[in-house]
Amino acid sequence: MKSMNQRLTTLAFAACVIALTAGCSDANVASRNLSKAADNFEVNRRIVFYNGITDTYLLSIEGMCSKGNDDTISKLTITCKVSPDTYKKHYLGLSDNVTYFIEQLEPLTAGTSHYVVNFKPSVIIPDVRQR
């Protein structure tokens, strides 16, 4: 157990060092904190897909949604929380004439004087159950 505590302490220290050396402005800190809140399904959003040639809206997704972290120029993923333990993931193809924008529907308080660090014990601590 002591080894796990040392790892967590080291990880927290490394995160603080990175945060302090980043030289971020208040706007960058607020933006990063809002992004983390969205990734934790705390931000109500509307994602709209638009065809620039036909000037038409193709699709709209609304709710507590997070944009994927491994998206590419031609692929986008949106994951939405639909109930406390239920999620839906949408895969969308993008092209040279289809674009999207993500709108935050309500204001959210985001501190600019501190970073938000979220530890997920289920990710850090390995599953030791017998298989």
C-alpha positions in Angstrom: 0.0 0.0 0.0 2.9 2.4 0.7 4.2 1.9 -2.8 0.8 2.9 -4.2 0.8 6.0 -2.0 4.3 6.9 -3.2 3.2 6.5 -6.8 0.1 8.7 -6.3 2.3 11.3 -4.6 4.8 11.2 -7.4 2.1 11.5 -10.0 0.4 14.4 -8.3 3.8 16.2 -7.9 4.6 15.6 -11.6 1.2 17.1 -12.6 1.9 20.1 -10.5 5.3 20.7 -12.0 3.9 20.4 -15.5 1.1 22.8 -14.6 3.5 25.4 -13.1 6.0 25.2 -15.9 3.4 25.5 -18.6 3.2 29.3 -18.1 -0.6 29.3 -18.8 -2.7 32.4 -18.9 -6.0 32.6 -17.0 -7.8 31.9 -20.3 -5.8 28.7 -20.9 -6.5 27.5 -17.3 -10.2 28.2 -17.6 -10.3 26.5 -21.0 -8.5 23.4 -19.7 -10.8 23.2 -16.6 -13.9 23.5 -18.8 -12.6 20.8 -21.1 -12.0 18.5 -18.1 -15.5 19.3 -16.9 -16.9 18.3 -20.3 -14.8 15.1 -20.3 -16.5 14.3 -17.0 -20.0 14.9 -18.4 -20.6 18.1 -16.4 -21.2 20.4 -19.4 -24.4 20.6 -21.3 -23.5 20.9 -25.0 -25.0 21.1 -28.5 -22.9 19.6 -31.3 -24.1 20.7 -34.8 -22.9 19.3 -38.1 -23.2 21.6 -41.1 -22.8 21.1 -44.9 -21.0 24.1 -46.3 -22.0 23.4 -49.9 -25.7 23.0 -49.4 -25.9 25.4 -46.4 -27.9 22.8 -44.4 -27.6 21.4 -40.9 -27.1 17.6 -41.0 -27.2 16.5 -37.4 -27.5 17.9 -33.9 -26.5 16.2 -30.7 -27.4 17.7 -27.3 -26.7 16.7 -23.7 -23.8 16.1 -21.4 -21.4 15.2 -24.2 -17.6 14.9 -24.6 -15.6 15.1 -27.8 -13.3 12.2 -28.4 -9.5 12.5 -27.7 -8.3 10.4 -30.6 -10.3 12.1 -33.3 -8.8 12.7 -36.8 -9.4 15.1 -39.6 -12.0 12.8 -41.1 -13.4 11.1 -38.0 -15.1 12.5 -34.9 -16.5 10.7 -31.8 -19.0 12.1 -29.4 -19.8 10.3 -26.1 -22.9 11.4 -24.2 -24.1 10.5 -20.7 -27.8 9.6 -20.9 -28.3 8.4 -17.3 -26.0 7.9 -14.2 -24.5 4.7 -15.6 -25.5 4.8 -19.3 -23.6 6.3 -22.2 -24.0 6.5 -25.9 -21.1 6.9 -28.3 -21.5 8.4 -31.8 -19.0 8.0 -34.7 -19.2 10.7 -37.3 -17.3 11.0 -40.6 -16.2 14.5 -41.7 -15.4 15.7 -45.2 -14.1 18.8 -46.9 -17.7 20.2 -47.0 -19.0 19.0 -43.7 -17.9 20.8 -40.5 -19.1 21.0 -36.9 -19.2 23.2 -34.0 -19.7 22.5 -30.3 -21.7 25.0 -28.3 -21.7 25.1 -24.5 -25.4 25.7 -23.7 -25.0 27.1 -20.1 -22.3 29.1 -18.4 -20.1 27.1 -16.0 -17.8 28.3 -13.2 -14.2 27.5 -14.1 -11.4 28.6 -11.7 -8.5 30.5 -13.2 -6.2 30.4 -10.2 -5.9 26.6 -10.0 -5.9 23.5 -12.1 -8.4 20.7 -11.8 -6.9 17.2 -11.5 -9.2 14.3 -11.5 -7.9 10.9 -10.2 -9.9 7.9 -11.2 -8.9 5.1 -8.8 -10.3 2.5 -11.1 -7.8 3.5 -13.7 -4.8 4.0 -11.4 -5.2 0.9 -9.2 -5.1 -2.4 -11.2 -7.9 -4.9 -10.9 -6.4 -7.7 -8.7 -9.4 -10.1 -8.9 -8.6 -13.6 -9.9 -9.7 -14.5 -13.4 
